[in-house]
Amino acid sequence: MDLNLENFKFKSIDVPYPIGYINNFINPNDCKKLCEEIINFSSFDDLVMSGRQRVNKGSKRFDEYLKKSPALLSLYNQLNKKEFYLSMKNILDGLPNSKKWNSSIDDFDYSKYNFGEQNFNLFKYLRKTKLISSFFKNTINLDMDFSKSKNGYFRAAHRDRNTRIISFLIYLNTIDESEGGRFEVYKLKKDHNDPKKLNRFPDKNSTVKLCDFPPKSGQFFIFSSTPNSYHGVSKFLSKDKLRVFIYGSYSLDRSVKWKANDTKN
């Protein structure tokens, strides 16, 4: 599969943070192979969010499945490159709503091997603190998981963890609109320029859903993980289908320091 972003048409979404999607990012034959490889996993690292099974980068299972899953390995190798991260960043930085927030991560190393911990790790927690991280150069890495979800899976409005710079979502099968599992985009009723006032998990009554998208095989969503990048997933209602997808991010080895610019969206 050839995943050069210059070969695809990117469609932006007019909301308060930089986000958009590419249709047919992965062709149907490759989607079928990827989907089958994930469905055939014999075990997963965890079960979260009322019905989502994940295999996470950094786990023993992740490495083992890559060795025997040629389609997933090919996809992973293409995503796990500094050049791919920069291509995504270039697209998102070109959107008008990218001007509100600035992260100023210009000088960095890229690691193909670093990964974010799904469980608490004292060493990595201390490594991310302001004092200790100041002794190290910024390092960016790919985090991702292979996921399948069943009836009942959902996610309330939230933003991703504060180490993420860019997040992405790849759908591997199509789900009927009536069956839920839609990717939802939100905003706060009252906007803020102070990241400290933008809770990661906002109160339901403080948000407004702007739009949603049913899963379509081969569709690729990318967005800047800014302090206001609220999104969620509607409840998956199907009782006989699985929602198969890949979720990932390009993450920093410490918290991203977002600063609001004076420029309006």
Backbone as numpy.savetxt, mean C-alpha at the origin, in Angstrom:
# Nx Ny Nz CAx CAy CAz Cx Cy Cz
6.52 -10.80 -17.28 5.67 -9.59 -17.28 6.55 -8.34 -17.28
6.15 -7.34 -18.06 6.90 -6.09 -18.19 6.14 -4.99 -17.47
6.69 -4.50 -16.36 5.99 -3.52 -15.53 6.66 -2.16 -15.54
7.15 -1.75 -16.69 7.71 -0.40 -16.85 6.56 0.60 -16.82
6.54 1.49 -15.83 5.41 2.40 -15.65 5.23 3.36 -16.82
6.28 3.58 -17.58 6.16 4.48 -18.73 5.27 3.90 -19.83
4.98 2.61 -19.75 4.17 1.96 -20.77 2.68 1.97 -20.46
2.30 2.57 -19.32 0.91 2.53 -18.89 0.32 3.93 -18.73
-1.00 4.00 -18.84 -1.71 5.26 -18.65 -2.18 5.35 -17.21
-1.75 6.38 -16.51 -2.10 6.61 -15.12 -3.30 7.55 -15.04
-4.31 7.16 -14.24 -5.50 7.98 -14.05 -5.53 8.49 -12.62
-5.46 9.80 -12.45 -5.48 10.36 -11.10 -6.91 10.49 -10.59
-7.04 10.54 -9.27 -8.34 10.70 -8.62 -8.32 12.05 -7.91
-9.34 12.84 -8.11 -9.39 14.21 -7.57 -9.86 14.19 -6.12
-8.92 13.94 -5.22 -9.19 13.93 -3.78 -8.04 14.68 -3.09
-8.11 14.88 -1.75 -7.11 15.73 -1.09 -5.70 15.18 -0.97
-5.43 13.99 -1.45 -4.05 13.48 -1.42 -3.72 12.81 -2.75
-2.43 12.68 -3.07 -2.04 12.13 -4.38 -2.34 10.64 -4.50
-3.24 10.30 -5.42 -3.65 8.91 -5.60 -4.17 8.71 -7.01
-4.00 7.53 -7.53 -4.52 7.20 -8.84 -4.33 5.72 -9.12
-4.64 5.33 -10.34 -4.58 3.91 -10.66 -4.24 3.68 -12.12
-3.82 2.47 -12.40 -3.53 2.00 -13.76 -4.38 0.76 -14.00
-5.19 0.78 -15.04 -5.95 -0.41 -15.42 -5.07 -1.35 -16.23
-5.31 -2.64 -16.08 -4.57 -3.65 -16.84 -3.06 -3.53 -16.65
-2.66 -3.19 -15.44 -1.24 -3.11 -15.11 -0.59 -4.48 -15.26
-1.33 -5.51 -14.90 -0.89 -6.89 -15.08 -1.88 -7.56 -16.02
-1.40 -8.26 -17.02 -2.30 -8.85 -18.01 -3.06 -10.04 -17.42
-4.19 -10.42 -18.04 -5.05 -11.48 -17.47 -4.35 -12.80 -17.22
-3.47 -13.23 -18.11 -2.78 -14.51 -17.92 -1.88 -14.48 -16.70
-1.15 -13.37 -16.54 -0.26 -13.25 -15.37 -1.08 -13.13 -14.09
-2.20 -12.39 -14.15 -3.07 -12.28 -12.98 -3.56 -13.65 -12.54
-3.94 -14.47 -13.50 -4.42 -15.82 -13.19 -3.34 -16.64 -12.49
-2.10 -16.54 -12.99 -0.99 -17.28 -12.38 -0.73 -16.79 -10.95
-0.68 -15.46 -10.78 -0.44 -14.89 -9.46 -1.53 -15.28 -8.48
-2.76 -15.19 -8.95 -3.92 -15.53 -8.11 -3.86 -16.99 -7.68
-3.58 -17.87 -8.60 -3.51 -19.30 -8.29 -2.40 -19.60 -7.30
-1.26 -18.94 -7.47 -0.13 -19.20 -6.57 -0.49 -18.80 -5.13
-1.18 -17.68 -4.96 -1.56 -17.25 -3.61 -2.64 -18.16 -3.03
-3.66 -18.49 -3.83 -4.73 -19.36 -3.34 -4.18 -20.72 -2.91
-3.13 -21.18 -3.60 -2.56 -22.50 -3.30 -1.61 -22.51 -2.11
-1.36 -21.34 -1.48 -0.54 -21.34 -0.27 -1.17 -22.28 0.76
-0.37 -23.09 1.40 -0.90 -24.04 2.38 -1.07 -23.42 3.76
-0.39 -22.31 4.02 -0.51 -21.64 5.32 -0.13 -20.17 5.16
-0.52 -19.36 6.15 -0.29 -17.93 6.10 0.33 -17.46 7.42
0.90 -16.25 7.40 1.55 -15.72 8.60 0.55 -15.28 9.65
-0.57 -14.69 9.22 -1.55 -14.20 10.18 -2.93 -14.07 9.54
-3.92 -13.93 10.39 -5.30 -13.69 9.98 -5.73 -12.40 10.66
-6.02 -11.37 9.86 -6.30 -10.05 10.42 -7.54 -9.46 9.76
-8.04 -8.39 10.37 -9.10 -7.57 9.77 -10.34 -8.39 9.39
-10.75 -9.27 10.29 -11.99 -10.03 10.14 -12.03 -10.90 8.89
-10.88 -11.43 8.46 -10.93 -12.37 7.35 -9.84 -12.26 6.31
-8.74 -11.58 6.59 -7.65 -11.43 5.63 -6.45 -12.26 6.06
-6.06 -13.22 5.21 -4.88 -14.03 5.45 -3.70 -13.44 4.69
-2.57 -13.28 5.38 -1.40 -12.62 4.77 -0.15 -13.46 4.91
0.71 -13.32 3.89 2.10 -13.76 3.98 2.94 -12.52 3.79
3.74 -12.16 4.79 4.42 -10.87 4.83 5.90 -10.98 4.48
6.39 -9.99 3.75 7.83 -9.93 3.49 8.59 -9.95 4.81
9.65 -10.74 4.82 10.45 -10.89 6.03 10.18 -12.18 6.77
9.07 -12.85 6.42 8.75 -14.11 7.09 9.40 -15.28 6.35
9.53 -16.39 7.06 10.08 -17.61 6.45 9.17 -18.10 5.33
7.85 -18.00 5.54 6.90 -18.44 4.52 7.06 -17.62 3.24
7.23 -16.31 3.39 7.36 -15.44 2.22 8.51 -15.91 1.34
9.65 -16.15 1.95 10.82 -16.59 1.18 10.60 -17.97 0.56
9.95 -18.85 1.29 9.70 -20.20 0.78 8.75 -20.18 -0.40
7.69 -19.36 -0.32 6.72 -19.31 -1.41 7.31 -18.66 -2.65
8.18 -17.67 -2.47 8.82 -17.06 -3.63 9.63 -18.09 -4.43
10.28 -19.02 -3.71 11.13 -20.01 -4.37 10.33 -20.96 -5.27
9.05 -21.16 -4.93 8.25 -22.09 -5.73 7.06 -21.41 -6.42
7.10 -20.09 -6.51 6.03 -19.33 -7.16 6.65 -18.40 -8.20
6.87 -18.87 -9.43 7.60 -18.09 -10.43 6.95 -16.75 -10.78
5.63 -16.70 -10.83 4.96 -15.43 -11.17 5.14 -14.41 -10.05
4.96 -14.84 -8.80 5.14 -13.94 -7.67 6.59 -13.46 -7.56
7.54 -14.36 -7.82 8.95 -13.98 -7.77 9.27 -12.93 -8.82
8.75 -13.10 -10.03 8.98 -12.13 -11.10 8.41 -10.77 -10.73
7.19 -10.76 -10.20 6.56 -9.49 -9.79 7.37 -8.84 -8.67
7.73 -9.62 -7.67 8.49 -9.10 -6.53 9.81 -8.47 -6.98
10.53 -9.14 -7.87 11.82 -8.63 -8.32 11.68 -7.32 -9.08
10.58 -7.14 -9.80 10.39 -5.89 -10.53 9.97 -4.75 -9.62
9.19 -5.06 -8.60 8.77 -4.03 -7.65 9.90 -3.63 -6.70
10.78 -4.56 -6.37 11.81 -4.34 -5.36 13.06 -3.69 -5.97
12.86 -2.52 -6.55 13.95 -1.77 -7.17 13.81 -0.28 -6.84
14.95 0.36 -6.65 14.94 1.80 -6.42 14.31 2.52 -7.59
14.59 2.04 -8.81 14.07 2.70 -10.02 12.55 2.66 -10.07
11.96 1.56 -9.61 10.50 1.47 -9.63 9.89 2.43 -8.61
10.50 2.50 -7.42 10.05 3.47 -6.42 10.11 4.89 -6.97
11.21 5.25 -7.62 11.36 6.61 -8.14 10.35 6.89 -9.26
10.02 5.88 -10.05 9.01 6.06 -11.10 7.65 6.36 -10.49
7.30 5.64 -9.43 6.03 5.89 -8.75 6.03 7.28 -8.11
7.12 7.63 -7.47 7.22 8.94 -6.83 7.10 10.05 -7.86
7.70 9.87 -9.02 7.64 10.88 -10.07 6.20 11.10 -10.54
5.44 10.02 -10.66 4.03 10.14 -11.06 3.24 10.91 -10.01
3.38 10.52 -8.76 2.59 11.14 -7.69 3.01 12.59 -7.44
4.31 12.87 -7.57 4.78 14.24 -7.37 4.28 15.19 -8.45
3.84 14.65 -9.58 3.33 15.48 -10.65 1.87 15.87 -10.50
1.19 15.34 -9.48 -0.22 15.65 -9.29 -0.37 16.96 -8.51
-1.41 17.76 -8.84 -1.60 19.05 -8.15 -1.70 18.92 -6.64
-2.37 17.86 -6.15 -2.56 17.74 -4.71 -1.33 17.21 -3.98
-0.22 17.03 -4.71 1.03 16.62 -4.07 1.73 17.78 -3.38
1.27 18.99 -3.66 1.97 20.17 -3.15 1.68 20.49 -1.69
0.63 19.84 -1.13 0.25 20.19 0.24 1.28 19.71 1.26
1.83 18.51 1.04 2.73 17.92 2.02 4.10 17.67 1.42
5.12 17.85 2.22 6.49 17.64 1.78 7.21 16.75 2.79
7.85 15.70 2.28 8.55 14.78 3.18 10.07 14.97 3.15
10.58 15.60 2.10 12.01 15.94 1.99 12.93 14.74 2.22
12.64 13.64 1.53 13.52 12.46 1.61 14.29 12.40 0.30
15.36 13.13 0.22 16.11 13.24 -1.03 17.35 12.35 -1.03
18.08 12.35 0.05 19.32 11.59 0.14 19.04 10.29 0.90
19.05 9.16 0.20 18.71 7.90 0.86 19.40 6.73 0.16
19.53 5.65 0.90 19.94 4.36 0.33 18.69 3.52 0.12
18.76 2.61 -0.85 17.65 1.68 -1.05 18.12 0.28 -0.68
17.34 -0.40 0.16 17.68 -1.76 0.57 16.66 -2.74 0.00
17.15 -3.76 -0.69 16.26 -4.82 -1.19 15.90 -5.81 -0.08
16.56 -5.72 1.07 16.44 -6.77 2.07 15.73 -6.31 3.34
15.71 -5.02 3.63 15.01 -4.54 4.81 13.51 -4.83 4.70
12.86 -4.91 5.85 11.41 -5.11 5.86 10.86 -4.59 7.18
9.59 -4.21 7.16 8.93 -3.75 8.36 8.45 -4.91 9.21
8.53 -4.75 10.51 8.10 -5.80 11.42 6.58 -5.76 11.58
5.93 -6.93 11.47 4.50 -7.02 11.73 4.22 -7.08 13.23
5.19 -7.57 13.99 5.07 -7.63 15.44 6.13 -6.74 16.08
5.92 -6.38 17.33 6.83 -5.47 18.01 8.23 -6.07 18.12
9.22 -5.25 17.75 10.62 -5.64 17.85 11.36 -4.49 18.52
11.88 -4.73 19.72 12.48 -3.66 20.52 13.64 -3.01 19.80
14.51 -3.82 19.19 15.67 -3.26 18.51 15.24 -2.32 17.37
14.32 -2.78 16.55 13.88 -1.95 15.42 13.09 -0.73 15.91
12.38 -0.88 17.03 11.66 0.26 17.60 12.65 1.35 18.03
13.70 0.93 18.73 14.70 1.90 19.17 15.46 2.49 17.98
15.69 1.65 16.96 16.40 2.12 15.76 15.65 3.25 15.06
14.32 3.29 15.19 13.50 4.31 14.53 13.38 5.59 15.33
13.82 5.59 16.59 13.69 6.79 17.40 14.54 7.92 16.84
14.13 9.13 17.10 14.76 10.31 16.52 16.24 10.37 16.83
16.62 10.09 18.08 18.02 10.19 18.49 18.88 9.17 17.76
18.48 7.90 17.78 19.31 6.85 17.19 19.30 6.92 15.67
18.14 7.16 15.07 18.06 7.19 13.60 18.87 8.34 13.01
19.12 9.39 13.79 19.89 10.54 13.29 21.33 10.18 12.96
21.81 9.04 13.48 23.18 8.60 13.20 23.29 7.79 11.91
22.16 7.52 11.28 22.14 6.67 10.09 21.53 7.42 8.90
21.97 7.06 7.72 21.40 7.62 6.51 20.00 7.05 6.28
19.10 7.87 5.73 17.77 7.39 5.39 17.86 6.15 4.49
17.09 5.13 4.82 17.04 3.93 4.00 15.58 3.61 3.66
15.32 3.37 2.38 13.98 3.02 1.91 13.97 1.56 1.48
12.89 0.88 1.78 12.75 -0.52 1.36 11.31 -0.80 0.94
11.14 -1.89 0.22 9.81 -2.37 -0.15 9.26 -3.25 0.95
8.04 -2.96 1.40 7.27 -3.86 2.26 6.08 -4.34 1.44
5.71 -5.59 1.57 4.54 -6.08 0.84 4.03 -7.37 1.45
2.80 -7.71 1.12 2.25 -8.99 1.54 1.40 -9.57 0.42
1.28 -10.88 0.42 0.37 -11.60 -0.47 -0.86 -11.93 0.37
-2.05 -11.54 -0.11 -3.25 -11.66 0.71 -4.42 -12.28 -0.03
-5.21 -13.00 0.72 -6.54 -13.41 0.24 -7.51 -13.19 1.40
-8.67 -12.65 1.07 -9.65 -12.38 2.12 -10.97 -13.06 1.78
-11.70 -13.38 2.83 -12.97 -14.08 2.68 -14.10 -13.22 3.21
-15.30 -13.78 3.20 -16.49 -13.09 3.68 -16.25 -12.47 5.06
-16.63 -11.18 5.18 -16.50 -10.48 6.45 -15.34 -9.51 6.53
-14.37 -9.63 5.62 -13.21 -8.73 5.64 -13.63 -7.28 5.39
-13.09 -6.37 6.16 -13.33 -4.93 5.93 -12.24 -4.14 6.63
-12.15 -2.86 6.26 -11.25 -1.94 6.94 -11.93 -0.59 7.05
-12.02 -0.08 8.27 -12.57 1.26 8.48 -11.57 2.30 7.98
-12.02 3.53 7.84 -11.16 4.61 7.37 -9.92 4.73 8.26
-8.75 4.80 7.62 -7.49 4.88 8.35 -6.42 5.39 7.40
-5.25 5.69 7.93 -4.07 5.89 7.09 -3.02 4.88 7.54
-2.07 4.62 6.66 -1.09 3.57 6.94 -0.07 4.02 7.99
0.73 3.09 8.44 1.71 3.39 9.50 2.66 4.50 9.06
3.23 5.19 10.03 3.93 6.45 9.74 5.33 6.28 9.15
5.74 5.04 8.86 7.01 4.84 8.16 6.83 4.78 6.64
5.60 4.77 6.18 5.34 4.57 4.75 5.39 5.88 3.97
5.96 5.80 2.78 6.07 6.96 1.89 5.06 6.85 0.76
5.05 5.71 0.09 4.10 5.42 -0.99 3.51 4.04 -0.73
2.20 3.93 -0.87 1.52 2.65 -0.73 0.92 2.23 -2.07
0.73 0.92 -2.23 0.12 0.45 -3.47 -0.73 -0.79 -3.22
-1.63 -1.03 -4.16 -2.57 -2.15 -4.09 -2.70 -2.74 -5.48
-2.56 -4.06 -5.59 -2.70 -4.74 -6.87 -3.80 -5.78 -6.73
-4.87 -5.62 -7.52 -5.95 -6.61 -7.53 -5.61 -7.74 -8.49
-5.86 -8.97 -8.07 -5.56 -10.12 -8.91 -6.81 -10.84 -9.40
-7.98 -10.48 -8.88 -9.23 -11.01 -9.42 -10.32 -9.94 -9.33
-11.34 -10.11 -10.14 -12.45 -9.15 -10.21 -13.56 -9.60 -9.28
-14.11 -8.64 -8.54 -15.21 -8.90 -7.61 -16.42 -8.09 -8.06
-17.59 -8.75 -8.10 -18.83 -8.06 -8.48 -19.09 -6.89 -7.55
-19.63 -5.80 -8.09 -19.90 -4.61 -7.28 -20.81 -4.94 -6.10
-21.75 -5.87 -6.30 -22.71 -6.21 -5.25 -22.09 -7.01 -4.11
-20.86 -7.49 -4.33 -20.22 -8.37 -3.34 -19.28 -7.62 -2.40
-19.23 -6.29 -2.51 -18.43 -5.51 -1.58 -16.94 -5.62 -1.82
-16.18 -5.42 -0.74 -14.72 -5.46 -0.85 -14.16 -4.32 -1.66
-14.86 -3.17 -1.66 -14.46 -2.04 -2.49 -13.40 -1.21 -1.78
-12.44 -0.73 -2.54 -11.42 0.19 -2.01 -12.05 1.56 -1.88
-12.01 2.14 -0.68 -12.70 3.40 -0.40 -11.69 4.52 -0.11
-12.01 5.72 -0.58 -11.17 6.88 -0.36 -11.95 7.89 0.49
-11.31 8.39 1.55 -11.97 9.27 2.51 -11.24 10.61 2.65
-11.94 11.55 3.25 -11.32 12.77 3.74 -11.93 13.11 5.08
-11.26 13.96 5.85 -11.82 14.44 7.10 -12.80 15.56 6.81
-13.85 15.66 7.62 -14.80 16.76 7.47 -14.12 18.10 7.74
-13.17 18.08 8.67 -12.39 19.28 8.98 -10.93 18.99 8.71
-10.36 19.65 7.72 -8.98 19.40 7.34 -8.02 20.07 8.32
-6.80 19.53 8.43 -5.78 20.08 9.31 -4.44 20.12 8.58
-3.62 21.08 8.94 -2.25 21.16 8.44 -1.23 20.63 9.45
-1.70 20.31 10.64 -0.82 19.79 11.69 -0.94 18.27 11.72
0.13 17.54 11.36 0.06 16.07 11.34 -0.38 15.48 12.68
-0.08 16.18 13.79 -0.45 15.67 15.10 -1.96 15.61 15.31
-2.70 16.38 14.53 -4.16 16.39 14.64 -4.83 15.42 13.68
-4.02 14.74 12.88 -4.54 13.79 11.90 -4.33 12.38 12.43
-5.32 11.90 13.17 -5.20 10.58 13.80 -5.12 9.48 12.76
-4.34 8.46 13.05 -4.23 7.35 12.11 -5.57 6.63 11.94
-6.32 6.49 13.03 -7.64 5.86 12.98 -8.68 6.89 13.45
-9.20 7.70 12.52 -10.11 8.77 12.91 -11.47 8.23 13.33
-12.15 9.01 14.12 -13.52 8.68 14.49 -14.40 8.63 13.25
-15.28 7.66 13.18 -16.12 7.47 11.99 -16.91 8.72 11.63
-17.38 9.43 12.64 -18.20 10.62 12.38 -17.39 11.81 11.87
-16.06 11.70 11.89 -15.22 12.82 11.44 -14.81 12.68 9.98
-15.22 11.58 9.31 -14.78 11.34 7.94 -15.94 11.36 6.95
-15.60 11.59 5.68 -16.56 11.55 4.58 -15.97 10.66 3.49
-16.75 9.70 3.01 -16.29 8.86 1.90 -16.46 9.63 0.60
-15.37 9.72 -0.18 -15.40 10.49 -1.42 -15.71 9.62 -2.63
-15.18 8.40 -2.66 -15.40 7.51 -3.79 -14.97 6.10 -3.40
-15.37 5.13 -4.21 -14.92 3.75 -3.97 -14.80 3.00 -5.29
-14.07 1.89 -5.25 -13.72 1.17 -6.46 -13.81 -0.33 -6.21
-14.62 -1.06 -6.98 -14.66 -2.51 -6.84 -13.38 -3.12 -7.40
-12.91 -4.23 -6.82 -11.69 -4.87 -7.32 -11.83 -5.30 -8.78
-10.81 -4.95 -9.58 -10.75 -5.37 -10.97 -9.39 -6.03 -11.22
-9.42 -7.20 -11.78 -8.20 -7.95 -12.02 -7.18 -7.12 -12.80
-5.95 -7.05 -12.28 -4.87 -6.34 -12.96 -4.79 -4.87 -12.65
-5.71 -4.34 -11.83 -5.70 -2.90 -11.52 -4.69 -2.61 -10.42
-4.02 -1.47 -10.56 -2.90 -1.09 -9.69 -3.16 0.31 -9.14
-3.39 0.43 -7.83 -3.57 1.72 -7.17 -2.27 2.12 -6.50
-1.91 3.39 -6.60 -0.77 3.92 -5.85 -1.16 5.25 -5.22
-0.64 5.52 -4.04 -0.91 6.81 -3.40 0.21 7.18 -2.44
0.39 8.48 -2.26 1.34 8.98 -1.28 0.75 8.79 0.11
1.54 8.26 1.02 1.04 7.96 2.36 1.16 9.19 3.26
0.54 10.27 2.81 0.56 11.55 3.53 -0.28 11.46 4.81
-0.16 12.43 5.71 -0.92 12.36 6.95 -2.44 12.35 6.76
-2.93 12.77 5.58 -4.38 12.79 5.33 -4.81 11.74 4.32
-4.00 10.70 4.11 -4.30 9.70 3.07 -5.25 8.62 3.59
-6.45 9.02 3.94 -7.41 8.11 4.55 -8.08 7.22 3.50
-8.16 5.94 3.81 -8.74 4.96 2.90 -9.26 3.78 3.71
-10.03 2.91 3.07 -10.58 1.75 3.76 -11.09 0.73 2.76
-11.76 -0.28 3.26 -12.34 -1.34 2.42 -13.73 -1.64 2.94
-14.73 -1.62 2.04 -16.08 -1.98 2.44 -16.15 -3.48 2.74
-17.12 -3.88 3.53 -17.24 -5.27 3.94 -17.39 -6.19 2.73
-16.59 -7.25 2.72 -16.63 -8.22 1.64 -17.76 -9.21 1.93
-18.72 -9.29 1.01 -19.96 -10.01 1.28 -20.03 -11.39 0.65
-19.20 -11.66 -0.33 -19.29 -12.93 -1.04 -19.04 -14.11 -0.10
-19.85 -15.15 -0.25 -19.68 -16.35 0.57 -18.99 -17.48 -0.18
-18.75 -17.28 -1.48 -18.12 -18.36 -2.25 -16.89 -17.92 -3.04
-16.47 -16.64 -2.88 -15.30 -16.14 -3.59 -14.25 -15.65 -2.60
-13.02 -15.56 -3.06 -11.95 -14.94 -2.31 -11.55 -13.64 -2.99
-11.14 -12.68 -2.23 -10.63 -11.40 -2.75 -9.11 -11.51 -2.68
-8.44 -11.67 -3.81 -7.00 -11.95 -3.83 -6.26 -10.70 -4.30
-5.26 -10.28 -3.53 -4.59 -9.02 -3.84 -3.21 -8.97 -3.21
-2.46 -7.97 -3.61 -1.14 -7.70 -3.04 -1.15 -6.27 -2.53
-0.74 -6.09 -1.28 -0.66 -4.74 -0.72 0.79 -4.47 -0.34
1.27 -3.28 -0.65 2.66 -2.98 -0.33 2.91 -1.51 -0.15
4.15 -1.22 0.17 4.56 0.17 0.36 6.07 0.28 0.22
6.49 1.50 -0.07 7.90 1.85 0.03 8.03 2.63 1.33
8.81 2.07 2.24 8.83 2.55 3.62 10.21 3.04 4.02
10.22 3.95 4.97 11.45 4.52 5.50 11.85 3.74 6.75
13.12 3.77 7.10 13.60 3.05 8.28 13.35 3.83 9.57
12.49 4.81 9.50 12.08 5.63 10.65 10.76 6.30 10.28
10.19 7.06 11.19 8.94 7.76 10.86 9.19 8.83 9.81
8.29 8.93 8.85 8.39 9.98 7.82 7.94 11.30 8.45
8.75 12.34 8.26 8.42 13.65 8.80 7.74 14.49 7.71
6.43 14.50 7.73 5.68 15.28 6.76 5.49 16.70 7.28
5.66 17.66 6.40 5.45 19.05 6.75 4.48 19.68 5.76
3.49 20.39 6.27 2.51 21.01 5.40 3.10 22.26 4.76
2.90 22.39 3.46 3.29 23.60 2.73 2.18 24.62 2.82
2.49 25.85 2.45 1.48 26.91 2.46 0.55 26.80 1.26
1.01 26.09 0.21 0.23 25.97 -1.01 -1.06 25.21 -0.74
-2.16 25.71 -1.25 -3.45 25.04 -1.09 -3.58 23.94 -2.14
-4.45 22.94 -1.82 -4.70 21.87 -2.79 -5.33 22.44 -4.05
